[in-house]
Amino acid sequence: MASLGRAGTAAFFLEPSRSCGQPRAAGFCVPVRCRLNCLDLHSRAGEFRFLRAGNGERHMGFTWRDRGTGRVLPAVGRKGAADGAEDGGEDDMGDVDVDGDEVLKATIEKTKRALSVQKSLLEQIVERRKLVSSMKESVIKTGKETVPPNKSDASFSSLSSDTTSGMARNKYKKFSYSTSEAAETLSANTNGAAIKKKFQNEEVEVSGDAKEISMLSSKIESSDDEKKENEDGLLAESSIAESLGLLREPSSKVSQSKAVPSLLPKVSEAFTAKDEQREESEEKSQDDPDDKTDVAPKEEDVKSPPLAGLNVMNVILVAAECAPWSKTGGLGDVAGALPKALARRGHRVMVVVPRYGNYSGPQEIGLRKRYKVDGQDMEVTYYLTYIDGVDFVFIDSPIFRHRESNIYGGERADILKRMVLLCKAAVEVPWHVPCGGVCYGDGNLVFIANDWHTALLPVYLKAYYRDNGSMKYTRSVLVIHNIAHQGRGPVDEFRIVDLPGHYVDLFRLYDLVGGEHLNIFAAGLKTADRVVTVSHGYSWELKTLEGGWGLHEIINENDWKLRGIVNGIDTEDWNPEVDVHLKSDGYTNYSLETLNMGKPQCKAALQKELGLPVRPEVPVVAFIGRLDHQKGVDIIAEAIPWMVSQDMQLVMLGTGRSDLEDMLRSFQGNHCGKVRSWVGFSVKMAHRITAGADVLLMPSRFEPCGLNQLYAMMYGTIPLVHAVGGLRDTVVPFNPYEESGFGWTFDRAKAGKLIDALRNCFNTFWNYKESWEGLQRRGMLQDLSWDHAAQLYEEVLVAAKYQW
Ligand SMILES: Nc1ncnc2c1ncn2[C@@H]1O[C@H](COP(=O)(O)OP(=O)(O)O[C@H]2O[C@H](CO)[C@@H](O)[C@H](O)[C@H]2O)[C@@H](O)[C@H]1O
């Protein structure tokens, strides 16, 4: 007879069960597995406590699985321990048996039914797979016959503005270099992003097949979903199939894409899938060695789904801004997009940001908490919404309200107070805020803090909790988007930070610029379990005297935990094919196939909207960005006399330092026929300029990653950048001899260098149309999505998890 073991032993699995039919209300339990495989239970949202697995308490909604026998034992709806539980299990087990015979039988029945459904499902999958692979073979055969044997003879010139997608696709086969050459060239892009597969001829030809597979998968998944609802208490068959690697798309992806949160615990689902995967394989290998009929034959061309698998974690990203609700720059974009990519990989993901405005959508959840900030009690309430698999939690407090247009404005001490409140509240969100009915809890949890604004979070996690023995399994990762802003202030502002006196040393820093001062970023870098920055180039620069802005020594000391990961982009938001800002005023959506028609139309619409002469033959050069020293607007100013002497047009969009805003206005005033300056923050204009311009200028003095050059490449707009930080990582210079690369780079932030690069760029624009089109198409063909970066982030999260 199976027994429940002692507390903390590795003898048992705990499974969430749906048999009690209870919703994910506060008061029910979430299982958390510690790394030694002993079990801790969290109970009750709001009052968070650990219970050891063997203390005899029973928790409604869970079953126990004895690892030794694999038997599932119910622990239904009873609370209160059998005292004997601490001593071993027989007493306890007897207790279960007396009450649970009926339930046990029912469970066994249900398990049998689940297995038979699973078996038939697997048979269907095997059948459909055979069908699909035979279709695939025949399509590849046909396709191969149509590929010209000497692909390298063809050139870009053969690409026409043909809008018939089939014809256009055939013409891609006529790229001037072979697939392997192209792959080699493009792999030089240190972004590391996979090149879109349609670039490869074979993939273009089998795309119909891929569609077929995904249709089949989704059919199977939707039938799984139905079954999930019908088979109360049974494990979803789709997770079983998924765990066996039989579905291309994870079922979690399907459920995450639903806008309405499921009533069933997401954590539990993740654990179910995880446990199921392991137990299924254990059962297959140990208990039933002969039964091989259920397992589909391995096919070499079926890749395992890009999911986190056993690394599934709870992730909470905390930031001062998050698009589309609040954004002053790239941080907002990252906070809006990275979490969705992590959720697509199967993680349970939350974003915590201040609620600056009255956003429609997020709903108040009726919870209030109070935190002390600089000696004053501040009450916060929470707003919640669930989008694309991510829980967005907004912290509401009078100190955040109506700041949407001035997030980082005000006195330095006031900004610090806002960030103290954000971090204090955020670190406790996993205890208090039930998302989909259940709090995240603090086991298997990683916070991702961003820039100095939330660098206090790792410090609070350590000082308030981990140094005091709680939140032992919670980790923090700090992302550096821009080291130039550090939260510097006088040391006596330490009182605002509200920590015991001996923590001051984490914050105290001396450098030539600030003398002895309080540095929030420094403390965060020291206490975070891992540090990420947004490109490889920048991770190197940070360690230099010039690039570290006074923090290079701390960064060097913590080099072991630093990693550079190039940002991705939100390919739903920044995609010329579906961009909502290109649907009116003469603009149009376009794709690789319709580039030759769509892009000129957008260019004409932009010229018209800005009151510039509508002339397709002049290059339109654009700048979009925050107006500060970093972005090198003054370098453009120096280059303007030469630029306006050329037959070109310059469009600038930006807001920031008032002297630089005035400078922008003066550009337009002095060169009205050729220059347009838009001073202000306009997401719509940013999209339209990116679509309508031919060239995007980024003469940044330093650029941790840069997103605009990535957006530009997606829109067939050629980046011309100072080769620094992430710009150097992502913009491979154009090589006219090999017809490779994505744009122009210059190696020093000087007007003369910028002019040299522009001269070459204009020359290509005017005289080498085919090369120009090649640049555009190579840029557009890259996969710049967050998916690859999210996978790398996941590696960091896992490293943090196992960091002691
Ligand atoms: N006036 C305006 N109107 C509308 N939109 C505007 C705008 N000015 C800027 N934007 C938008 O803000 C974003 C700017 O992103 P960047 O990455 O270029 O810069 P930022 O320096 O803010 O970010 C920092 O963080 C990001 C994210 O990690 C790093 O890429 C970057 O190098 C680092 O400096 C883009 O989406 C851009 O379109």
The ligand as an SDF file (V2000), in Angstrom:
LIG
                    3D

 38 41  0  0  0  0  0  0  0  0999 V2000
    9.0310   61.4110  -30.3850 N   0  0  0  0  0  0  0  0  0  0  0  0
    8.6780   60.1370  -30.4530 C   0  0  0  0  0  0  0  0  0  0  0  0
    7.4430   59.8060  -30.8440 N   0  0  0  0  0  0  0  0  0  0  0  0
    7.0710   58.5130  -30.9150 C   0  0  0  0  0  0  0  0  0  0  0  0
    7.8540   57.4830  -30.6180 N   0  0  0  0  0  0  0  0  0  0  0  0
    9.0990   57.7700  -30.1960 C   0  0  0  0  0  0  0  0  0  0  0  0
    9.5740   59.0780  -30.0990 C   0  0  0  0  0  0  0  0  0  0  0  0
   10.8390   59.0600  -29.6570 N   0  0  0  0  0  0  0  0  0  0  0  0
   11.1500   57.7620  -29.4970 C   0  0  0  0  0  0  0  0  0  0  0  0
   10.1000   56.9970  -29.8250 N   0  0  0  0  0  0  0  0  0  0  0  0
   10.0010   55.5540  -29.7570 C   0  0  0  0  0  0  0  0  0  0  0  0
   10.6240   55.1330  -28.5450 O   0  0  0  0  0  0  0  0  0  0  0  0
   11.3770   53.9770  -28.8080 C   0  0  0  0  0  0  0  0  0  0  0  0
   12.8250   54.3220  -28.6520 C   0  0  0  0  0  0  0  0  0  0  0  0
   13.5240   53.1730  -28.5180 O   0  0  0  0  0  0  0  0  0  0  0  0
   15.1190   53.1400  -28.4890 P   0  0  0  0  0  0  0  0  0  0  0  0
   15.4820   51.7480  -28.2110 O   0  0  0  0  0  0  0  0  0  0  0  0
   15.6370   53.6970  -29.7320 O   0  0  0  0  0  0  0  0  0  0  0  0
   15.5180   54.1540  -27.3870 O   0  0  0  0  0  0  0  0  0  0  0  0
   15.6680   54.4460  -25.8420 P   0  0  0  0  0  0  0  0  0  0  0  0
   16.9180   55.1870  -25.8090 O   0  0  0  0  0  0  0  0  0  0  0  0
   14.4750   55.1170  -25.3460 O   0  0  0  0  0  0  0  0  0  0  0  0
   15.7750   53.0640  -25.0690 O   0  0  0  0  0  0  0  0  0  0  0  0
   16.7480   52.4520  -24.2240 C   0  0  0  0  0  0  0  0  0  0  0  0
   16.2220   51.1360  -23.9990 O   0  0  0  0  0  0  0  0  0  0  0  0
   16.0170   50.4390  -25.1910 C   0  0  0  0  0  0  0  0  0  0  0  0
   15.3490   49.1400  -24.8430 C   0  0  0  0  0  0  0  0  0  0  0  0
   16.2140   48.2480  -24.2770 O   0  0  0  0  0  0  0  0  0  0  0  0
   17.3020   50.2410  -25.9350 C   0  0  0  0  0  0  0  0  0  0  0  0
   17.0170   49.6670  -27.1760 O   0  0  0  0  0  0  0  0  0  0  0  0
   17.9820   51.5850  -26.1570 C   0  0  0  0  0  0  0  0  0  0  0  0
   19.2450   51.3910  -26.7460 O   0  0  0  0  0  0  0  0  0  0  0  0
   18.1140   52.3110  -24.8470 C   0  0  0  0  0  0  0  0  0  0  0  0
   18.7100   53.5740  -25.0180 O   0  0  0  0  0  0  0  0  0  0  0  0
   11.0140   53.5320  -30.1930 C   0  0  0  0  0  0  0  0  0  0  0  0
    9.8890   52.7330  -30.1700 O   0  0  0  0  0  0  0  0  0  0  0  0
   10.6860   54.8540  -30.8670 C   0  0  0  0  0  0  0  0  0  0  0  0
    9.8770   54.7130  -31.9810 O   0  0  0  0  0  0  0  0  0  0  0  0
  1  2  1  0
  2  3  1  0
  2  7  2  0
  3  4  2  0
  4  5  1  0
  5  6  2  0
  6  7  1  0
  6 10  1  0
  7  8  1  0
  8  9  2  0
  9 10  1  0
 10 11  1  0
 11 12  1  0
 11 37  1  0
 12 13  1  0
 13 14  1  0
 13 35  1  0
 14 15  1  0
 15 16  1  0
 16 17  2  0
 16 18  1  0
 16 19  1  0
 19 20  1  0
 20 21  2  0
 20 22  1  0
 20 23  1  0
 23 24  1  0
 24 25  1  0
 24 33  1  0
 25 26  1  0
 26 27  1  0
 26 29  1  0
 27 28  1  0
 29 30  1  0
 29 31  1  0
 31 32  1  0
 31 33  1  0
 33 34  1  0
 35 36  1  0
 35 37  1  0
 37 38  1  0
M  END
$$$$
